[in-house]
Amino acid sequence: MLKQFLNLKLSQKLSPQQIQLMKLIQLPTQAFEQRLLEEMNENPALEAGSEEDEYEKDEFENEDYDDYDDAESDRNDAEDINIDEYLSSDDTPDYKTQANNYSDDDDERESPLAAPVSFHQDLINQLNTFILNDDERDIAEFLVGSIDDMGYIRRSIPDIVDDMAFTQGIYTDEATVERMLQVIHELEPSGVGARDLQECLLLQLKHKTPSEYVELATDIIENQFDAFTKKHYDKLIQKYNISNEQLKKAVHEIERLNPKPGGGFTGNNKITENVVPDFAIRIVEGELELTLNGRNAPSLHVSKDYQEMMQTYKESKDKSGSQKDAVQFIKQKLDSAKWFIDAIRQRQETLFVTMNAIMHYQEEYFLEGDETKLKPMILKDIADLVGLDISTVSRVANSKYVETPYGTKLIKEFFSEAMKNDQGEDVSTLEIKKILQNIIEEEDKKKPYPDDQLAELLKEKGYPIARRTIAKYREQLDIPVARMRKKI
């Protein structure tokens, strides 16, 4: 038998406005501008630009909505909508034709779009200079299609032969594919079509002007590649019975080669998005001054056209059902526009307050620019200062940049854990990493310090760090082991 019963429980849920605010806070400047344009395209009641006079602005900010909402909250009919609740604005809606926060001149500019030849198309074009029959050209073009963006063919010849037979209906043998691969190896850039790094370097050395050191470098790569990659220079000197200077010049020839021949192709490069700082910190008369990028503070207002439609409905005596549906739609768009404007204002306040706390927490660094002055700082430290949740601080710090007198920095880089020095004082792990990096930069590259010796050197400077921690910090700094740092 089905029984009915009541169950009372409490739960916390975020309102749609809170969710929208959290999503806006985590967006960096460029992503925020894109989100702003999307919202304006979706909601015609939201418009960009300043209002015509301060009266209209004050009217929006000071309008008393509470009295109306309290008196009319129980009514759902469209006739009960308070028309005066909504802000009037400019006569001409121009949000679809103007970009936010740019001058009128910028709207008229058109940037030409580059249409470079792709890496693979360039290789195909070069094949046209070779005399090949139809079958050979089909095989050569298939090989070009098998080259990855770095310029390598990562597949074996038997696999390529089978693939051509099953997918292209091209039946050939391994010898013919090998012969066509030699044609590919004649293409530019040198080294393209190689099957591994060793072959790539040999192909490039083959195209260099012959000399004593090029021949020595070729012999080393061809016959002593393993010893070279492990930097066993003493073995190479003994093997070839050469001087240290001769080996140094041969290694120099190798270091000038490109291990990724396809990676440097202009048409193959991805467009790099410029970093737009979300904040700027200046030093004015010995004091820090923080500003928020103006592109994070757009001028928005509610459409006057929509307000006029509401006013027309209010003054109309005969209200049909279709008119009531229309005015409900208008009210929904106006509410959404006001919510969005309010969310942007809250976003500006949250970003500024949080970054201001970070700036003052790391004031010594921002005044001097010395990374060893960075204090240990975690998200909770800033959250406690500004009275926000840790997740909110994380959203502000993530993917956002600040322009400082010492360059543009990623905000989350200022956060670090604390470690104790030999005097029991808390020091930032960033400070230890900077000192470690300085030690490695100043070391004798002929005899680089191993990790255990680096640990001893840091201990002498007052930082008792374990060897495994040194290895972890070294990897985070993208610094290779001592053997790989060795130079002749």
Secondary structure as GFF3:
##gff-version 3
##sequence-region A 1 488
A	DSSP	alpha_helix	16	25	.	.	.	ID=ss1
A	DSSP	alpha_helix	29	42	.	.	.	ID=ss2
A	DSSP	beta_strand	46	48	.	.	.	ID=ss3
A	DSSP	alpha_helix	54	62	.	.	.	ID=ss4
A	DSSP	alpha_helix	66	72	.	.	.	ID=ss5
A	DSSP	three_ten_helix	78	80	.	.	.	ID=ss6
A	DSSP	three_ten_helix	83	85	.	.	.	ID=ss7
A	DSSP	alpha_helix	104	108	.	.	.	ID=ss8
A	DSSP	alpha_helix	119	127	.	.	.	ID=ss9
A	DSSP	alpha_helix	134	145	.	.	.	ID=ss10
A	DSSP	alpha_helix	157	163	.	.	.	ID=ss11
A	DSSP	pi_helix	164	168	.	.	.	ID=ss12
A	DSSP	alpha_helix	174	184	.	.	.	ID=ss13
A	DSSP	alpha_helix	197	206	.	.	.	ID=ss14
A	DSSP	alpha_helix	212	223	.	.	.	ID=ss15
A	DSSP	alpha_helix	225	229	.	.	.	ID=ss16
A	DSSP	alpha_helix	233	240	.	.	.	ID=ss17
A	DSSP	alpha_helix	244	255	.	.	.	ID=ss18
A	DSSP	three_ten_helix	266	268	.	.	.	ID=ss19
A	DSSP	beta_strand	279	284	.	.	.	ID=ss20
A	DSSP	beta_strand	287	292	.	.	.	ID=ss21
A	DSSP	three_ten_helix	294	296	.	.	.	ID=ss22
A	DSSP	beta_strand	300	302	.	.	.	ID=ss23
A	DSSP	alpha_helix	304	315	.	.	.	ID=ss24
A	DSSP	alpha_helix	321	361	.	.	.	ID=ss25
A	DSSP	alpha_helix	363	368	.	.	.	ID=ss26
A	DSSP	three_ten_helix	371	373	.	.	.	ID=ss27
A	DSSP	alpha_helix	379	386	.	.	.	ID=ss28
A	DSSP	alpha_helix	390	397	.	.	.	ID=ss29
A	DSSP	beta_strand	401	404	.	.	.	ID=ss30
A	DSSP	beta_strand	407	410	.	.	.	ID=ss31
A	DSSP	three_ten_helix	411	414	.	.	.	ID=ss32
A	DSSP	beta_strand	418	420	.	.	.	ID=ss33
A	DSSP	beta_strand	426	428	.	.	.	ID=ss34
A	DSSP	alpha_helix	429	442	.	.	.	ID=ss35
A	DSSP	alpha_helix	451	460	.	.	.	ID=ss36
A	DSSP	alpha_helix	467	476	.	.	.	ID=ss37
A	DSSP	alpha_helix	482	485	.	.	.	ID=ss38
###
